[in-house]
Amino acid sequence: MKLSIIVPCYNEVDNVTKLHAELLPVVEELVLRGWKNAPEEVHLAELIFVDDGSQDETLSRLNEYFGSRTETGVTFKYLKHEKNKGLGAAMRTGFLNADGDILVTVDSDGTYKFSEIPNLLSFLTPEIDIVTASPYHPEGDVIGVPRYRLLLSRGSSFIYRILVHWRIHTYTCLFRAYRSEVIKRIHFNSDGFLGGTEILVNAFLNGYRVAEFPAVLHKRMYGVSKAKIAQTIISHLNFQGWILLNRIQSIIGFKSKQAT
């Protein structure tokens, strides 16, 4: 079995040393020992860095620290957008270039600890297709994140809980594990921060099974968040409106069938 770890990056030169010191050892350990509930041994893993049009030295610094060594069973791919396209576009590029049976997406700033990847994967039991980290789960937590960011994320997730599935507490995080077949079959249109939410919602609507991993969300230590607040709010509201409209149409269609 092969594991792909996808790391979208945009102006993250200050976080490269953190990625090298904290992410690489975790991936190497996964190849060596696997994780609890793993369906079979992990023989190979790949780290896929997607530089989304960075204006700093992110890509060259990644090459400097990670290079192309393969002696530990970990290979590296370095992909670059010439212009900044957004988180969703970076995820799409990573997915298209991933060869793994299981795909994991992580934040380049480590706001979800890389050491939690094995625990995240342990929730990917045979009956589960997607595992999503959830700081808003009753057993999750948030440490040091600005309130305005939590208001946006919590508020959006609450609305998605009403519209899609109440059991899932967090719809907006990037830290997830997917079976490759989900990504092959589920399409998403957003190039921005909505992308991850769109995948999760569309997977739910197509009958895929989702589990939550209670996680701790930490504040960013280096650099600044790339989220464009107003644009992100509008995209979520538009998508939520689309979901609501489809729900209403389904109800009307169901009642029409009953009437006939």
C-alpha positions as CSV (number, residue, x, y, z in Angstrom):
1,M,0.0,0.0,0.0
2,K,1.2,3.5,-0.8
3,L,0.4,6.7,1.2
4,S,0.4,10.2,-0.3
5,I,0.8,13.2,1.9
6,I,-0.2,16.5,0.1
7,V,1.1,19.8,1.4
8,P,-0.3,22.9,-0.2
9,C,2.1,25.9,0.3
10,Y,1.9,29.6,-0.4
11,N,4.7,31.9,0.9
12,E,5.6,29.4,3.6
13,V,9.4,29.7,3.5
14,D,9.5,30.2,7.3
15,N,7.7,26.9,7.9
16,V,10.0,24.7,5.8
17,T,12.3,23.8,8.7
18,K,9.2,22.9,10.8
19,L,8.0,20.7,8.0
20,H,11.4,18.9,7.8
21,A,11.8,18.5,11.5
22,E,8.2,17.5,12.4
23,L,6.5,16.1,9.3
24,L,9.3,14.0,7.6
25,P,10.0,11.8,10.7
26,V,6.3,11.0,11.0
27,V,6.0,9.9,7.4
28,E,9.2,7.8,7.7
29,E,7.8,6.1,10.8
30,L,4.5,5.3,9.0
31,V,6.5,3.5,6.3
32,L,8.5,1.7,9.0
33,R,5.7,0.8,11.4
34,G,2.3,1.7,9.8
35,W,-0.5,2.7,12.1
36,K,-3.3,1.1,14.1
37,N,-6.1,-0.4,12.0
38,A,-3.9,-0.2,8.8
39,P,-5.4,-2.6,6.3
40,E,-1.9,-3.7,5.2
41,E,1.7,-2.6,5.4
42,V,2.7,0.7,4.0
43,H,5.7,0.0,1.7
44,L,6.0,3.4,0.2
45,A,5.0,7.0,1.0
46,E,5.3,10.2,-1.0
47,L,5.4,13.8,0.1
48,I,3.8,16.1,-2.5
49,F,4.5,19.8,-2.0
50,V,2.3,22.1,-4.1
51,D,3.8,25.6,-4.3
52,D,0.7,27.7,-5.1
53,G,2.5,30.6,-6.8
54,S,4.7,31.6,-3.8
55,Q,6.5,35.0,-4.1
56,D,9.2,33.9,-1.6
57,E,11.7,31.1,-1.7
58,T,9.3,28.4,-0.6
59,L,10.0,25.9,-3.4
60,S,13.8,26.3,-3.4
61,R,13.9,25.9,0.4
62,L,11.8,22.8,0.1
63,N,14.2,21.3,-2.4
64,E,17.1,22.3,-0.2
65,Y,15.7,20.6,2.9
66,F,14.0,17.5,1.4
67,G,15.9,16.9,-1.8
68,S,15.1,13.7,-3.6
69,R,16.4,11.0,-1.2
70,T,14.4,7.7,-1.2
71,E,16.4,5.5,1.2
72,T,13.6,5.5,3.8
73,G,10.9,4.5,1.4
74,V,9.7,8.2,1.1
75,T,9.7,9.9,-2.2
76,F,9.2,13.6,-3.0
77,K,7.3,15.6,-5.6
78,Y,7.6,19.3,-6.0
79,L,4.8,21.0,-8.0
80,K,4.4,24.7,-8.7
81,H,1.7,27.0,-10.0
82,E,3.1,30.0,-11.8
83,K,0.4,32.2,-10.2
84,N,-1.4,31.9,-7.0
85,K,-4.7,30.0,-7.7
86,G,-5.9,29.2,-4.2
87,L,-6.1,26.3,-1.8
88,G,-8.7,24.3,-3.7
89,A,-6.6,24.5,-6.9
90,A,-3.4,23.4,-5.0
91,M,-5.4,20.5,-3.5
92,R,-6.6,19.5,-7.0
93,T,-3.0,19.6,-8.4
94,G,-1.8,17.5,-5.5
95,F,-4.6,14.9,-6.0
96,L,-4.0,14.7,-9.7
97,N,-0.3,13.9,-9.1
98,A,-0.8,11.5,-6.2
99,D,-0.2,7.8,-6.6
100,G,-1.3,6.6,-3.1
101,D,-4.1,4.3,-2.1
102,I,-4.7,6.7,0.8
103,L,-4.3,10.5,0.4
104,V,-3.7,12.8,3.4
105,T,-3.9,16.6,3.2
106,V,-2.1,18.7,5.8
107,D,-1.6,22.3,6.6
108,S,1.9,23.5,5.8
109,D,2.0,25.6,9.0
110,G,1.4,22.6,11.3
111,T,-1.7,24.1,13.0
112,Y,-2.8,20.5,13.3
113,K,0.2,18.6,14.7
114,F,1.9,16.4,12.1
115,S,2.4,13.9,14.9
116,E,-1.3,13.3,14.9
117,I,-1.3,11.8,11.3
118,P,-1.1,8.2,12.6
119,N,-4.0,8.8,14.9
120,L,-6.0,10.4,12.1
121,L,-5.3,7.4,9.9
122,S,-6.3,5.0,12.7
123,F,-9.9,6.2,12.2
124,L,-9.9,5.1,8.6
125,T,-11.3,1.6,9.3
126,P,-12.6,-0.6,6.5
127,E,-16.1,0.9,6.7
128,I,-14.9,4.5,6.5
129,D,-14.0,6.4,3.3
130,I,-12.9,9.8,4.7
131,V,-11.6,10.9,8.1
132,T,-11.8,14.6,8.9
133,A,-10.1,16.3,11.8
134,S,-12.5,18.1,14.1
135,P,-11.5,20.7,16.7
136,Y,-15.2,21.5,17.2
137,H,-16.0,17.9,18.3
138,P,-16.8,17.7,22.0
139,E,-13.4,16.0,22.5
140,G,-11.5,18.4,20.3
141,D,-10.0,21.8,21.2
142,V,-8.7,25.1,19.9
143,I,-5.6,26.8,21.3
144,G,-4.6,30.4,20.6
145,V,-6.5,30.9,17.3
146,P,-8.0,34.4,16.9
147,R,-11.7,34.6,17.7
148,Y,-12.7,36.2,14.3
149,R,-11.3,33.1,12.5
150,L,-13.2,30.7,14.8
151,L,-16.4,32.7,14.3
152,L,-16.2,32.2,10.6
153,S,-15.2,28.5,10.8
154,R,-17.6,27.5,13.6
155,G,-20.5,29.5,12.0
156,S,-20.0,27.9,8.6
157,S,-19.7,24.4,10.1
158,F,-22.8,24.9,12.2
159,I,-24.8,25.7,9.0
160,Y,-23.4,22.7,7.2
161,R,-24.4,20.5,10.2
162,I,-28.0,21.7,9.7
163,L,-27.9,21.3,5.9
164,V,-25.9,18.1,5.5
165,H,-25.2,15.9,8.5
166,W,-25.5,16.9,12.2
167,R,-23.1,14.2,13.4
168,I,-20.1,16.0,11.8
169,H,-19.0,19.0,13.8
170,T,-16.3,20.5,11.6
171,Y,-16.6,21.0,7.8
172,T,-13.9,23.5,7.1
173,C,-10.5,21.9,8.0
174,L,-7.8,20.7,5.6
175,F,-6.4,18.0,7.8
176,R,-8.0,14.8,6.4
177,A,-7.4,11.3,5.1
178,Y,-9.2,10.1,2.0
179,R,-9.4,6.7,0.2
180,S,-8.2,7.4,-3.4
181,E,-11.4,6.2,-4.9
182,V,-13.3,9.1,-3.2
183,I,-11.0,11.7,-4.8
184,K,-11.3,9.9,-8.2
185,R,-15.1,10.0,-8.1
186,I,-16.0,13.2,-6.2
187,H,-15.5,16.5,-8.1
188,F,-15.2,20.0,-6.6
189,N,-15.3,23.3,-8.4
190,S,-13.8,25.8,-5.9
191,D,-10.2,27.0,-6.3
192,G,-10.3,28.7,-2.9
193,F,-10.7,27.7,0.7
194,L,-14.2,26.3,0.0
195,G,-12.6,23.3,-1.8
196,G,-12.1,21.1,1.2
197,T,-15.7,21.7,2.4
198,E,-17.0,21.1,-1.1
199,I,-15.3,17.6,-1.2
200,L,-16.7,16.6,2.2
201,V,-20.3,17.7,1.4
202,N,-20.3,16.1,-2.1
203,A,-18.9,12.9,-0.6
204,F,-21.7,12.9,2.0
205,L,-24.3,13.5,-0.7
206,N,-23.0,10.6,-2.7
207,G,-23.2,8.2,0.1
208,Y,-19.6,8.0,1.2
209,R,-18.9,7.3,4.9
210,V,-17.2,9.9,7.0
211,A,-15.6,9.7,10.5
212,E,-14.5,12.5,12.7
213,F,-11.1,12.6,14.5
214,P,-11.3,14.9,17.5
215,A,-8.3,17.2,17.0
216,V,-6.6,20.2,18.6
217,L,-6.3,23.2,16.3
218,H,-3.3,25.4,17.3
219,K,-2.4,28.9,16.3
220,R,0.1,29.4,13.4
221,M,3.6,29.9,14.7
222,Y,5.3,31.4,11.6
223,G,4.0,33.5,8.7
224,V,0.4,34.7,8.3
225,S,-2.9,33.0,7.3
226,K,-3.6,33.2,3.5
227,A,-7.4,33.1,4.0
228,K,-9.3,36.0,2.3
229,I,-12.1,36.4,4.8
230,A,-14.8,38.2,2.7
231,Q,-14.2,36.0,-0.3
232,T,-14.4,32.9,1.8
233,I,-17.6,34.0,3.5
234,I,-19.3,34.7,0.2
235,S,-18.2,31.3,-1.3
236,H,-19.6,29.4,1.7
237,L,-22.9,31.3,1.6
238,N,-23.3,30.6,-2.1
239,F,-22.5,26.9,-1.6
240,Q,-24.9,26.7,1.4
241,G,-27.6,28.3,-0.7
242,W,-27.0,25.7,-3.4
243,I,-27.3,22.9,-0.9
244,L,-30.5,24.3,0.5
245,L,-32.0,24.7,-3.0
246,N,-31.2,21.1,-3.8
247,R,-32.7,19.9,-0.5
248,I,-35.9,21.9,-1.3
249,Q,-36.1,20.5,-4.8
250,S,-35.6,16.9,-3.5
251,I,-38.5,17.4,-1.0
252,I,-40.8,18.8,-3.7
253,G,-39.9,16.0,-6.1
254,F,-40.5,13.4,-3.4
255,K,-43.9,14.9,-2.6
256,S,-44.8,15.0,-6.3
257,K,-44.0,11.3,-6.6
258,Q,-46.2,10.5,-3.6
259,A,-49.1,12.5,-5.1
260,T,-49.0,10.5,-8.3
